[in-house]
């Protein structure tokens, strides 16, 4: 239960803050945002319920698939951001895009040939592309300074 309520809260927050407030109604009141968040939770819960009632649906398989995508996307971005000053914004964007493509292609097309969890090739290919793109499109001085200050705040905490 703690996992699902956390996921519902995150989804509601993304719908409310990152989509509705940012793109649809930047001047929305807090009462309106609360209503949008609640409607979002209900909609997401309904979709989750429909998926759960499908006898062909494997929740464990779906969770495994989602975590492969999440791990392959965030892992390289976090590691490269923390340990390499040359990692650029374009490198991070390309890392996330290549991760998504690799995980989906591997799972849908190649996974039957090679019995390898899709997070492994996703992580490898996304990391490689992130490094290559960062070399071709280097980080700006502002990005380097921002990362240095972020890393400094992590070590002082």
Contact map, one row per residue, 1 for C-alpha under 8 A:
1111100000000000000000000000000000000000000000000000000000000000000000000000000000000000000000000000000000000000000000000000000000000000000000000000000000000
1111110000000000000000000000000000000000000000000000000000000000000000000000000000000000000000000000000000000000000000000000000000000000000000000000000000000
1111111000000000000000000000000000000000000000000000000000000000000000000000000000000000000000000000000000000000000000000000000000000000000000000000000000000
1111111100000000000000000000000000000000000000000000000000000000000000000000000000000000000000000000000000000000000000000000000000000000000000000000000000000
1111111110000000000000000000000000000000000000000000000000000000000000000000000000000000000000000000000000000000000000000000000000000000000000000000000000000
0111111111000000000000000000000000000000000000000000000000000000000000000000000000000000000000000000000000000000000000000000000000000000000000000000000000000
0011111111100000000000000000000000000000000000000000000000000000000000000000000000000000000000000000000000000000000000000000000000000000000000000000000000000
0001111111110000000000000000000000000000100110000000000000000000000000000000000000000000000000000000000000000000000000000000000000000000000000000000000000000
0000111111111000000000000000000000000000100000000000000000000000000000000000000000000000000000000000000000000000000000000000000000000000000000000000000000000
0000011111111100000000000000000000000000000000000000000000000000000000000000000000000000000000000000000000000000000000000000000000000000000000000000000000000
0000001111111110000000000000000000000001100100000000000000000000000000000000000000000000000000000000000000000000000000000000000000000000000000000000000000000
0000000111111111000000000000000000001101100000000000000000000000000000000000000000000000000000000000000000000000000000000000000000000000000000000000000000000
0000000011111111110000000000000000001000000000000000000000000000000000000000000000000000000000000000000000000000000000000000000000000000000000000000000000000
0000000001111111111000000000000000000000000000000000000000000000000000000000000000000000000000000000000000000000000000000000000000000000000000000000000000000
0000000000111111111100000000000000011001000000000000000000000000000000000000000000000000000000000000000000000000000000000000000000000000000000000000000000000
0000000000011111111110000000000010011001000000000000000000000000000000000000000000000000000000000000000000000000000000000000000000000000000000000000000000000
0000000000001111111111000000000000000000000000000000000000000000000000000000000000000000000000000000000000000000000000000000000000000000000000000000000000000
0000000000001111111111100000000000000000000000000000000000000000000000000000000000000000000000000000000000000000000000000000000000000000000000000000000000000
0000000000000111111111110000000000000000000000000000000000000000000000000000000000000000000000000000000000000000000000000000000000000000000000000000000000000
0000000000000011111111111100000000010000000000000000000000000000000000000000000000000000000000000000000000000000000000000000000000000000000000000000000000000
0000000000000001111111111111000010000000000000000000000000000000000000000000000000000000000000000000000000000000000000000000000000000000000000000000000000000
0000000000000000111111111100000000000000000000000000000000000000000000000000000000000000000000000000000000000000000000000000000000000000000000000000000000000
0000000000000000011111111100000000000000000000000000000000000000000000000000000000000000000000000000000000000000000000000000000000000000000000000000000000000
0000000000000000001111111100000000000000000000000000000000000000000000000000000000000000000000000000000000000000000000000000000000000000000000000000000000000
0000000000000000000111111111000000000000000000000000000000000000000000000000000000000000000000000000000000000000000000000000000000000000000000000000000000000
0000000000000000000111111111000000000000000000000000000000000000000000000000000000000000000000000000000000000000000000000000000000000000000000000000000000000
0000000000000000000010001111100000000000000000000000000000000000000000000000000000000000000000000000000000000000000000000000000000000000000000000000000000000
0000000000000000000010001111110110000000000000000000000000000000000000000000000000000000000000000000000000000000000000000000000000000000000000000000000000000
0000000000000000000000000011111110000000000000000000000000000000000000000000000000000000000000000000000000000000000000000000000000000000000000000000000000000
0000000000000000000000000001111111000000000000000000000000000000000000000000000000000000000000000000000000000000000000000000000000000000000000000000000000000
0000000000000000000000000000111111100000000000000000000000000000000000000000000000000000000000000000000000000000000000000000000000000000000000000000000000000
0000000000000000000000000001111111110000000000000000000000000000000000000000000000000000000000000000000000000000000000000000000000000000000000000000000000000
0000000000000001000010000001111111111000000000000000000000000000000000000000000000000000000000000000000000000000000000000000000000000000000000000000000000000
0000000000000000000000000000011111111100000000000000000000000000000000000000000000000000000000000000000000000000000000000000000000000000000000000000000000000
0000000000000000000000000000001111111110000000000000000000000000000000000000000000000000000000000000000000000000000000000000000000000000000000000000000000000
0000000000000011000100000000000111111111000000000000000000000000000000000000000000000000000000000000000000000000000000000000000000000000000000000000000000000
0000000000011011000000000000000011111111100000000000000000000000000000000000000000000000000000000000000000000000000000000000000000000000000000000000000000000
0000000000010000000000000000000001111111110000000000000000000000000000000000000000000000000000000000000000000000000000000000000000000000000000000000000000000
0000000000000000000000000000000000111111111000000000000000000000000000000000000000000000000000000000000000000000000000000000000000000000000000000000000000000
0000000000110011000000000000000000011111111100000000000000000000000000000000000000000000000000000000000000000000000000000000000000000000000000000000000000000
0000000110110000000000000000000000001111111110000000000000000000000000000000000000000000000000000000000000000000000000000000000000000000000000000000000000000
0000000000000000000000000000000000000111111111000000000000000000000000000000000000000000000000000000000000000000000000000000000000000000000000000000000000000
0000000000000000000000000000000000000011111111100000000000000000000000000000000000000000000000000000000000000000000000000000000000000000000000000000000000000
0000000100100000000000000000000000000001111111110000000000000000000000000000000000000000000000000000000000000000000000000000000000000000000000000000000000000
0000000100000000000000000000000000000000111111111000000000000000000000000000000000000000000000000000000000000000000000000000000000000000000000000000000000000
0000000000000000000000000000000000000000011111111100000000000000000000000000000000000000000000000000000000000000000000000000000000000000000000000000000000000
0000000000000000000000000000000000000000001111111110000000000000000000000000000000000000000000000000000000000000000000000000000000000000000000000000000000000
0000000000000000000000000000000000000000000111111111000000000000000000000000000000000000000000000000000000000000000000000000000000000000000000000000000000000
0000000000000000000000000000000000000000000011111111100000000000000000000000000000000000000000000000000000000000000000000000000000000000000000000000000000000
0000000000000000000000000000000000000000000001111111110000000000000000000000000000000000000000000000000000000000000000000000000000000000000000000000000000000
0000000000000000000000000000000000000000000000111111110010000000000000000000000000000000000000000000000000000000000000000000000000000000000000000000000000000
0000000000000000000000000000000000000000000000011111111010100000000000000000000000000000000000000000000000000000000000000000000000000000000000000000000000000
0000000000000000000000000000000000000000000000001111111010000000000000000000000000000000000000000000000000000000000000000000000000000000000000000000000000000
0000000000000000000000000000000000000000000000000111111110000000000000000000000000000000000000000000000000000000000000000000000000000000000000000000000000000
0000000000000000000000000000000000000000000000000001111111000000000000000000000000000000000000000000000000000000000000000000000000000000000000000000000000000
0000000000000000000000000000000000000000000000000000011111000000000000000000000000000000000000000000000000000000000000000000000000000000000000000000000000000
0000000000000000000000000000000000000000000000000011111111100100000000000000000000000000000000000000000000000000000000000000000000000000000000000000000000000
0000000000000000000000000000000000000000000000000000001111111100000000000000000000000000000000000000000000000000000000000000000000000000000000000000000000000
0000000000000000000000000000000000000000000000000001000011111110000000000000000000000000000000000000000000000000000000000000000000000000000000000000000000000
0000000000000000000000000000000000000000000000000000000001111111000000000000000000000000000000000000000000000000000000000000000000000000000000000000000000000
0000000000000000000000000000000000000000000000000000000001111111100000000000000000000000000000000000000000000000000000000000000000000000000000000000000000000
0000000000000000000000000000000000000000000000000000000011111111110000000000000000000000000000000000000000000000000000000000000000000000000000000000000000000
0000000000000000000000000000000000000000000000000000000000111111111000000000000000000000000000000000000000000000000000000000000000000000000000000000000000000
0000000000000000000000000000000000000000000000000000000000011111111100000000000000000000000000000000000000000000000000000000000000000000000000000000000000000
0000000000000000000000000000000000000000000000000000000000001111111110000000000000000000000000000000000000000000000001000000000000000000000000000000000000000
0000000000000000000000000000000000000000000000000000000000000111111111000000000000000000000000000000000000000000000000000000000000000000000000000000000000000
0000000000000000000000000000000000000000000000000000000000000011111111100000000000000000000000000000000000000000000000100000000000000000000000000000000000000
0000000000000000000000000000000000000000000000000000000000000001111111110000000000000000000000000000001000000000000011100100000000000000000000000000000000000
0000000000000000000000000000000000000000000000000000000000000000111111111000000000000000000000000011001000000000000000100100000000000000000000000000000000000
0000000000000000000000000000000000000000000000000000000000000000011111111110000000000000000000000000000000000000000000000000000000000000000000000000000000000
0000000000000000000000000000000000000000000000000000000000000000001111111110000000000000000000000000000000000000000000100010000000000000000000000000000000000
0000000000000000000000000000000000000000000000000000000000000000000111111111000000000000000000000010001000000000000000110110010000000000000000000000000000000
0000000000000000000000000000000000000000000000000000000000000000000011111111100000000000000000110011000000000000000000000110010000000000000000000000000000000
0000000000000000000000000000000000000000000000000000000000000000000001111111110000000000000000010000000000000000000000000000000000000000000000000000000000000
0000000000000000000000000000000000000000000000000000000000000000000001111111111000000000000000000000000000000000000000000010000000000000000000000000000000000
0000000000000000000000000000000000000000000000000000000000000000000000011111111100000000000000100000000000000000000000000010011000000000000000000000000000000
0000000000000000000000000000000000000000000000000000000000000000000000001111111110000000000100110000000000000000000000000000001000000000000000000000000000000
0000000000000000000000000000000000000000000000000000000000000000000000000111111111000000000000000000000000000000000000000000000000000000000000000000000000000
0000000000000000000000000000000000000000000000000000000000000000000000000011111111100000000000000000000000000000000000000000000000000000000000000000000000000
0000000000000000000000000000000000000000000000000000000000000000000000000001111111110010000000000000000000000000000000000000000000000000000000000000000000000
0000000000000000000000000000000000000000000000000000000000000000000000000000111111111010000000000000000000000000000000000000000000000000000000000010000000000
0000000000000000000000000000000000000000000000000000000000000000000000000000011111111000000000000000000000000000000000000000000000000000000000000010001000000
0000000000000000000000000000000000000000000000000000000000000000000000000000001111111000000000000000000000000000000000000000000000000000000000000000000000000
0000000000000000000000000000000000000000000000000000000000000000000000000000000111111110000000000000000000000000000000000000000000000000000000000000000000000
0000000000000000000000000000000000000000000000000000000000000000000000000000000011111110000000000000000000000000000000000000000000000000000000010011000000000
0000000000000000000000000000000000000000000000000000000000000000000000000000000000011111000000000000000000000000000000000000000000000110011000010000000000000
0000000000000000000000000000000000000000000000000000000000000000000000000000000110011111101100000000000000000000000000000000000001100100011000000000000000000
0000000000000000000000000000000000000000000000000000000000000000000000000000000000000111111100000000000000000000000000000000000000001100111100100000000000000
0000000000000000000000000000000000000000000000000000000000000000000000000000000000000011111110000000000000000000000000000000000000000100001000100000000000000
0000000000000000000000000000000000000000000000000000000000000000000000000000000000000001111111000000000000000000000000000000000001001100100000000000000000000
0000000000000000000000000000000000000000000000000000000000000000000000000000000000000011111111100000000000000000000000000000000011111100100000000000000000000
0000000000000000000000000000000000000000000000000000000000000000000000000000100000000011111111110000000000000000000000000000000001000000000000000000000000000
0000000000000000000000000000000000000000000000000000000000000000000000000000000000000000111111111000000000000000000000000000000001000000000000000000000000000
0000000000000000000000000000000000000000000000000000000000000000000000000000000000000000011111111100000000000000000000000000010011001000000000000000000000000
0000000000000000000000000000000000000000000000000000000000000000000000001001100000000000001111111110000000000000000000000000011011000000000000000000000000000
0000000000000000000000000000000000000000000000000000000000000000000000001100100000000000000111111111000000000000000000000000010000000000000000000000000000000
0000000000000000000000000000000000000000000000000000000000000000000000000000000000000000000011111111100000000000000000000000010000000000000000000000000000000
0000000000000000000000000000000000000000000000000000000000000000000000000000000000000000000001111111110000000000000000000100110010000000000000000000000000000
0000000000000000000000000000000000000000000000000000000000000000000010011000000000000000000000111111111000000000000000000110110000000000000000000000000000000
0000000000000000000000000000000000000000000000000000000000000000000010001000000000000000000000011111111100000000000000000100000000000000000000000000000000000
0000000000000000000000000000000000000000000000000000000000000000000000000000000000000000000000001111111110000000000000000000000000000000000000000000000000000
0000000000000000000000000000000000000000000000000000000000000000000000000000000000000000000000000111111111000000000001001100110000000000000000000000000000000
0000000000000000000000000000000000000000000000000000000000000000000110010000000000000000000000000011111111100000000001101100000000000000000000000000000000000
0000000000000000000000000000000000000000000000000000000000000000000000000000000000000000000000000001111111110000000000000000000000000000000000000000000000000
0000000000000000000000000000000000000000000000000000000000000000000000000000000000000000000000000000111111111100000000000000000000000000000000000000000000000
0000000000000000000000000000000000000000000000000000000000000000000000000000000000000000000000000000011111111110000001001000000000000000000000000000000000000
0000000000000000000000000000000000000000000000000000000000000000000000000000000000000000000000000000001111111111000001000000000000000000000000000000000000000
0000000000000000000000000000000000000000000000000000000000000000000000000000000000000000000000000000000111111111000000000000000000000000000000000000000000000
0000000000000000000000000000000000000000000000000000000000000000000000000000000000000000000000000000000011111111000000000000000000000000000000000000000000000
0000000000000000000000000000000000000000000000000000000000000000000000000000000000000000000000000000000011111111110000000000000000000000000000000000000000000
0000000000000000000000000000000000000000000000000000000000000000000000000000000000000000000000000000000001111111111111000000000000000000000000000000000000000
0000000000000000000000000000000000000000000000000000000000000000000000000000000000000000000000000000000000111111111000000000000000000000000000000000000000000
0000000000000000000000000000000000000000000000000000000000000000000000000000000000000000000000000000000000000111111000000000000000000000000000000000000000000
0000000000000000000000000000000000000000000000000000000000000000000000000000000000000000000000000000000000000111111100000000000000000000000000000000000000000
0000000000000000000000000000000000000000000000000000000000000000000000000000000000000000000000000000000000000011111110000000000000000000000000000000000000000
0000000000000000000000000000000000000000000000000000000000000000000000000000000000000000000000000000000000000010011111010000000000000000000000000000000000000
0000000000000000000000000000000000000000000000000000000000000000000100000000000000000000000000000000000000000010001111111000000000000000000000000000000000000
0000000000000000000000000000000000000000000000000000000000000000100100000000000000000000000000000000011001100010000111111100000000000000000000000000000000000
0000000000000000000000000000000000000000000000000000000000000000001110110000000000000000000000000000001000000000000011111110000000000000000000000000000000000
0000000000000000000000000000000000000000000000000000000000000000000000010000000000000000000000000000000000000000000111111111000000000000000000000000000000000
0000000000000000000000000000000000000000000000000000000000000000000000000000000000000000000000000000011001000000000011111111100000000000000000000000000000000
0000000000000000000000000000000000000000000000000000000000000000000110011000000000000000000000000111011000000000000001111111110000000000000000000000000000000
0000000000000000000000000000000000000000000000000000000000000000000000111011000000000000000000000010000000000000000000111111111000000000000000000000000000000
0000000000000000000000000000000000000000000000000000000000000000000000000000000000000000000000000000000000000000000000011111111100000000000000000000000000000
0000000000000000000000000000000000000000000000000000000000000000000000000000000000000000000000000110010000000000000000001111111110000000000000000000000000000
0000000000000000000000000000000000000000000000000000000000000000000000011001000000000000000001111110010000000000000000000111111111000000000000000000000000000
0000000000000000000000000000000000000000000000000000000000000000000000000001100000000000000000100000000000000000000000000011111111100000000000000000000000000
0000000000000000000000000000000000000000000000000000000000000000000000000000000000000000000000000000000000000000000000000001111111110000000000000000000000000
0000000000000000000000000000000000000000000000000000000000000000000000000000000000000000001001100100000000000000000000000000111111111000000000000000000000000
0000000000000000000000000000000000000000000000000000000000000000000000000000000000000010011111100000000000000000000000000000011111111100000000000000000000000
0000000000000000000000000000000000000000000000000000000000000000000000000000000000000010001000000000000000000000000000000000001111111110000000000000000000000
0000000000000000000000000000000000000000000000000000000000000000000000000000000000000000001000000000000000000000000000000000000111111111000000000000000000000
0000000000000000000000000000000000000000000000000000000000000000000000000000000000000001011001000000000000000000000000000000000011111111110000000000000000000
0000000000000000000000000000000000000000000000000000000000000000000000000000000000000111111000000000000000000000000000000000000001111111111000000000000000000
0000000000000000000000000000000000000000000000000000000000000000000000000000000000000100000000000000000000000000000000000000000000111111110000000000000000000
0000000000000000000000000000000000000000000000000000000000000000000000000000000000000000000000000000000000000000000000000000000000011111110000000000000000000
0000000000000000000000000000000000000000000000000000000000000000000000000000000000000001011000000000000000000000000000000000000000001111111000000000000000000
0000000000000000000000000000000000000000000000000000000000000000000000000000000000000111000000000000000000000000000000000000000000001111111100000000000000000
0000000000000000000000000000000000000000000000000000000000000000000000000000000000000111100000000000000000000000000000000000000000000100111110110000000000000
0000000000000000000000000000000000000000000000000000000000000000000000000000000000000001000000000000000000000000000000000000000000000000011111110000000000000
0000000000000000000000000000000000000000000000000000000000000000000000000000000000000000000000000000000000000000000000000000000000000000001111111000000000000
0000000000000000000000000000000000000000000000000000000000000000000000000000000000000000000000000000000000000000000000000000000000000000000111111100000000000
0000000000000000000000000000000000000000000000000000000000000000000000000000000000000001100000000000000000000000000000000000000000000000001111111110000000000
0000000000000000000000000000000000000000000000000000000000000000000000000000000000001100000000000000000000000000000000000000000000000000001111111111000000000
0000000000000000000000000000000000000000000000000000000000000000000000000000000000000000000000000000000000000000000000000000000000000000000011111111100000000
0000000000000000000000000000000000000000000000000000000000000000000000000000000000000000000000000000000000000000000000000000000000000000000001111111110000000
0000000000000000000000000000000000000000000000000000000000000000000000000000000011001000000000000000000000000000000000000000000000000000000000111111111000000
0000000000000000000000000000000000000000000000000000000000000000000000000000000000001000000000000000000000000000000000000000000000000000000000011111111100000
0000000000000000000000000000000000000000000000000000000000000000000000000000000000000000000000000000000000000000000000000000000000000000000000001111111110000
0000000000000000000000000000000000000000000000000000000000000000000000000000000000000000000000000000000000000000000000000000000000000000000000000111111111000
0000000000000000000000000000000000000000000000000000000000000000000000000000000001000000000000000000000000000000000000000000000000000000000000000011111111100
0000000000000000000000000000000000000000000000000000000000000000000000000000000000000000000000000000000000000000000000000000000000000000000000000001111111110
0000000000000000000000000000000000000000000000000000000000000000000000000000000000000000000000000000000000000000000000000000000000000000000000000000111111111
0000000000000000000000000000000000000000000000000000000000000000000000000000000000000000000000000000000000000000000000000000000000000000000000000000011111111
0000000000000000000000000000000000000000000000000000000000000000000000000000000000000000000000000000000000000000000000000000000000000000000000000000001111111
0000000000000000000000000000000000000000000000000000000000000000000000000000000000000000000000000000000000000000000000000000000000000000000000000000000111111
0000000000000000000000000000000000000000000000000000000000000000000000000000000000000000000000000000000000000000000000000000000000000000000000000000000011111
